[in-house]
Amino acid sequence: MIPTEISPKKVKELMDSQSNLLLVDCRQPEEYEICKIDGSILIPMNETPQRIEEIQAAGDKPIIVYCHHGMRSLQVVNWLRTQGFGNSQSMSGGIDAWSQTIDPSVPTY
């Protein structure tokens, strides 16, 4: 099975090399309004079970989940894996690490 976590650098490489991944932001709407990664969809952590069909629609695409620092996304990925999504990974360090290492134009908070 693939590792539970993936670095922001590896996520960027995936995004640059293939457009067929699902990027899920599991933060709250007010956090998403502050900053987001282009191409991501917002599915807040507490809405994941009710919105699982949106994730299922991705088929066998890699699923990358991120939050602010990587804790909520890790919980979401652990749950997704129990639901059969072995191709899901949490972006380590969250959008904060993304801003620091990949795209400094993404605001931090």
C-alpha positions as CSV (number, residue, x, y, z in Angstrom):
1,M,0.0,0.0,0.0
2,I,1.2,3.6,-0.7
3,P,2.4,5.7,2.3
4,T,-0.3,7.5,4.3
5,E,1.4,10.8,3.9
6,I,2.9,12.6,0.9
7,S,5.1,15.7,0.9
8,P,4.0,19.0,-0.7
9,K,6.9,18.6,-3.1
10,K,5.6,15.2,-4.3
11,V,2.0,16.6,-4.6
12,K,3.3,19.4,-6.8
13,E,5.2,16.8,-8.9
14,L,2.0,14.8,-9.3
15,M,0.0,17.9,-10.2
16,D,2.6,18.9,-12.8
17,S,2.9,15.5,-14.4
18,Q,-0.7,14.4,-14.4
19,S,-4.0,16.2,-14.1
20,N,-5.9,13.1,-13.0
21,L,-5.8,13.4,-9.2
22,L,-8.4,14.5,-6.8
23,L,-7.2,17.2,-4.4
24,V,-9.5,17.5,-1.4
25,D,-9.4,20.4,1.1
26,C,-10.9,19.1,4.4
27,R,-10.8,22.5,6.2
28,Q,-13.8,24.6,7.1
29,P,-15.3,27.0,4.5
30,E,-14.0,30.1,6.3
31,E,-10.4,28.7,6.1
32,Y,-10.9,27.9,2.4
33,E,-11.9,31.5,1.8
34,I,-8.5,32.6,3.2
35,C,-6.5,30.4,0.9
36,K,-6.7,27.3,-1.2
37,I,-4.7,25.3,-3.6
38,D,-5.9,25.8,-7.2
39,G,-7.8,22.7,-8.4
40,S,-8.9,21.6,-5.0
41,I,-12.4,20.9,-3.9
42,L,-13.7,21.7,-0.4
43,I,-15.1,18.8,1.5
44,P,-14.9,19.7,5.2
45,M,-13.8,16.9,7.5
46,N,-17.2,16.6,9.2
47,E,-19.0,16.3,5.8
48,T,-16.8,13.6,4.4
49,P,-19.2,10.6,5.1
50,Q,-22.2,12.4,3.6
51,R,-20.2,13.5,0.5
52,I,-18.4,10.2,-0.1
53,E,-19.9,9.9,-3.6
54,E,-17.9,13.0,-4.7
55,I,-14.8,11.0,-3.8
56,Q,-16.0,7.8,-5.3
57,A,-16.6,9.7,-8.6
58,A,-12.8,10.1,-8.8
59,G,-12.5,6.4,-9.7
60,D,-9.0,5.2,-9.3
61,K,-7.3,8.6,-9.4
62,P,-4.9,9.4,-6.6
63,I,-6.7,11.2,-3.8
64,I,-4.7,13.9,-1.9
65,V,-6.3,15.4,1.2
66,Y,-5.0,18.5,2.9
67,C,-5.9,20.8,5.8
68,H,-4.1,23.5,7.7
69,H,-1.2,21.6,9.2
70,G,-1.9,17.9,8.3
71,M,-3.7,16.6,11.3
72,R,-7.3,16.6,10.1
73,S,-6.3,15.4,6.6
74,L,-4.5,12.4,8.2
75,Q,-7.7,11.5,10.1
76,V,-9.8,11.9,6.9
77,V,-7.3,9.7,5.0
78,N,-7.3,7.0,7.7
79,W,-11.1,7.0,7.5
80,L,-11.1,6.9,3.7
81,R,-8.7,3.9,3.8
82,T,-11.2,2.0,6.0
83,Q,-13.8,2.7,3.2
84,G,-11.6,1.1,0.6
85,F,-9.7,4.2,-0.7
86,G,-6.2,2.8,-0.6
87,N,-5.0,5.4,-3.0
88,S,-5.7,8.3,-0.6
89,Q,-2.9,10.2,1.0
90,S,-2.6,13.2,3.4
91,M,-0.3,16.1,2.4
92,S,2.1,16.4,5.3
93,G,2.3,19.9,6.8
94,G,-0.9,20.9,5.1
95,I,-1.5,24.2,3.2
96,D,0.9,25.9,5.6
97,A,3.8,23.7,4.4
98,W,2.5,24.2,0.8
99,S,2.8,28.0,1.2
100,Q,6.3,27.7,2.8
101,T,7.8,25.3,0.3
102,I,5.8,25.4,-3.0
103,D,3.8,28.6,-3.4
104,P,4.6,31.6,-1.2
105,S,1.7,33.5,-2.8
106,V,-0.7,31.3,-0.8
107,P,-1.4,33.2,2.4
108,T,-0.7,31.7,5.8
109,Y,-2.9,32.1,8.8
